[in-house]
Amino acid sequence: MLTDKLPLWYQIAQILRAEILARHGEEPERLPTEQQLAERFAVSVITIRQALKAIQDEGLIVRKRRHGTFTDPRAFPRRPLKLLGSIEAVFAQQASEETLVLERALRHPLPAALKRHFPNLKEAACFRRLRLDDGEPQSYAVNHVLPELGRRISAKLLRTHSMTQVLREDLGVRIRRIDNSVEARLCSPEVAKLLSIETLSPVLFLTGISYDPDNRVLDVA
């Protein structure tokens, strides 16, 4: 999950930050201990302390001696984070956001990195969207979906619903599970331009893989 392109403490801080903000709890929640976090990420306790210090400086957590580390709901922002990618089951998008459909390709060559998820396919439906809030770009999402499902997904649905909502509610597809992962990456020139940020800016790259009851991949976001 972690890369050698960015400091470990920074990547861990971003992952923990995303997890904390995804909770949106009204009550403080206790975080795992430093040792537990160190074991989770396979790093030293010192690295974990650096990561927690960064989050603490943002006001997202409160560290109480002998009691542990707790989230501070008062510091949760109402606006979503600027993200690269989309795990829509984790990060609920605000209804007021505007979504631009940049691409709706019903038959798109399957990227090499996704062939293991769609082993018998050479093509998949590809949808690219840019989410904005008050005219400001907030996140960029790319979905590769089974062709037979993709052809049933209209531009209107892409503008108004998350892909999980589209599959479950609009198409009536049964989703058994969604595997999510998050990591810090450096932003590519193409995406940096879309998000109005500098090239190589650190961003969170989120991946969600949806499976049906037969363990077949439906969507890779």
QUIBELGI-V112970 format. One record per pair of residues at least 24 apart in sequence whose C-alpha atoms are under 6 Angstrom apart, sorted by the first residue. I is the first residue (numbers start at 1). J is the second residue. D is the distance in Angstrom with one decimal. If there is no record, write none. Layout:
<<I J D> <I J D>>
This chain:
<<1 183 5.9> <9 47 5.3> <9 50 5.8> <9 51 4.7> <11 184 5.3> <13 51 4.5> <22 91 6.0> <26 73 5.6> <28 70 5.8> <28 71 5.0> <28 72 5.6> <29 70 5.3> <29 71 5.3> <30 69 5.8> <30 70 4.4> <31 69 5.5> <31 70 5.7> <82 138 4.6> <82 139 5.4> <83 139 4.7> <83 204 5.5> <84 139 5.6> <84 140 5.3> <84 204 5.7> <84 205 5.0> <85 140 5.5> <85 141 4.6> <85 205 5.5> <85 206 5.1> <86 141 5.4> <86 206 5.5> <87 206 5.8> <87 207 6.0> <87 208 5.3> <97 132 5.6> <97 133 4.8> <98 131 5.8> <98 132 5.1> <99 130 5.7> <99 131 4.4> <99 159 5.1> <100 129 5.6> <100 130 5.1> <101 129 4.6> <102 128 5.3> <102 129 5.4> <103 127 5.3> <103 128 4.9> <106 150 6.0> <106 151 5.8> <125 150 5.2> <137 195 5.3> <142 221 5.7> <143 220 5.7> <143 221 4.4> <144 219 5.6> <144 220 5.2> <145 218 5.8> <145 219 4.4> <146 218 5.7> <174 212 5.9> <175 211 5.7> <175 212 4.6> <176 211 5.6> <176 212 5.0> <176 213 5.0> <177 210 6.0> <177 211 5.5> <178 209 5.4> <178 210 4.4> <179 208 5.5> <179 209 5.2> <180 207 5.7> <180 208 4.5> <181 206 5.8> <181 207 5.3> <182 206 4.4>>
